[in-house]
């Protein structure tokens, strides 16, 4: 699982961007992808905050939190594909 960037790094990056440095330059300087910096900037402009969003399971993940059901399905799939 990917760990989120620290709040300090987010604030520093946005400070550089709002003070006129290009996203390309900030990306190279801090080794953060351009899409990530665009997302942070857009979120900051909408909400005024740089805090990451809460982590939630992906949509449509019906087996999330049901490990016993998932292992049964995997076993069934493995069994049906044996030669």
C-alpha positions as CSV (number, residue, x, y, z in Angstrom):
1,X,0.0,0.0,0.0
2,X,1.2,3.5,-0.8
3,X,1.9,5.7,2.1
4,X,0.6,9.3,1.8
5,X,3.0,12.2,1.6
6,X,3.4,14.2,4.8
7,X,1.4,17.3,5.4
8,X,4.7,19.3,5.5
9,X,5.7,18.2,2.0
10,X,2.2,19.0,0.7
11,X,2.3,22.5,2.2
12,X,5.9,23.2,0.9
13,X,4.9,22.1,-2.6
14,X,1.8,24.2,-2.6
15,X,3.7,27.2,-1.2
16,X,6.2,26.9,-4.1
17,X,3.4,26.7,-6.7
18,X,1.4,29.6,-5.3
19,X,4.6,31.7,-5.2
20,X,5.0,31.3,-8.9
21,X,7.2,28.2,-9.4
22,X,5.9,25.9,-12.2
23,X,4.5,22.5,-11.4
24,X,7.1,21.0,-13.6
25,X,9.9,22.6,-11.6
26,X,8.4,21.7,-8.2
27,X,7.9,18.1,-9.5
28,X,11.6,17.8,-10.4
29,X,12.7,19.6,-7.2
30,X,10.7,17.5,-4.7
31,X,10.5,14.3,-6.8
32,X,6.7,14.3,-6.8
33,X,4.7,13.5,-9.9
34,X,3.0,16.3,-11.8
35,X,-0.5,14.7,-11.6
36,X,-0.1,14.5,-7.8
37,X,0.8,18.2,-7.7
38,X,-2.1,19.1,-9.9
39,X,-4.5,17.1,-7.7
40,X,-3.1,18.8,-4.6
41,X,-3.4,22.3,-6.1
42,X,-6.9,21.6,-7.4
43,X,-8.0,20.2,-4.0
44,X,-6.5,23.2,-2.2
45,X,-8.3,25.7,-4.5
46,X,-11.6,23.9,-3.9
47,X,-11.4,23.2,-0.2
48,X,-8.6,25.5,1.1
49,X,-7.0,22.4,2.7
50,X,-4.0,20.2,1.8
51,X,-5.2,17.3,4.1
52,X,-5.4,14.0,2.2
53,X,-8.8,12.5,1.8
54,X,-9.9,9.6,4.0
55,X,-8.9,6.2,2.8
56,X,-11.8,4.0,1.7
57,X,-12.0,0.7,0.0
58,X,-12.5,0.8,-3.8
59,X,-16.0,0.7,-5.1
60,X,-17.3,-2.6,-6.2
61,X,-15.0,-4.5,-3.9
62,X,-17.6,-7.0,-2.5
63,X,-15.0,-9.2,-0.8
64,X,-13.4,-6.3,1.2
65,X,-13.3,-7.5,4.8
66,X,-14.6,-11.0,4.0
67,X,-11.3,-12.9,3.7
68,X,-12.9,-16.3,4.3
69,X,-15.4,-15.9,1.4
70,X,-12.6,-14.7,-0.8
71,X,-10.4,-17.7,-0.1
72,X,-13.3,-20.0,-0.9
73,X,-13.8,-18.3,-4.3
74,X,-10.0,-18.5,-5.0
75,X,-9.9,-22.2,-4.2
76,X,-13.0,-22.9,-6.4
77,X,-11.3,-21.0,-9.3
78,X,-8.0,-22.9,-8.9
79,X,-9.8,-26.2,-8.7
80,X,-11.9,-25.6,-11.8
81,X,-8.8,-24.7,-13.9
82,X,-6.7,-27.8,-13.1
83,X,-5.8,-30.0,-16.0
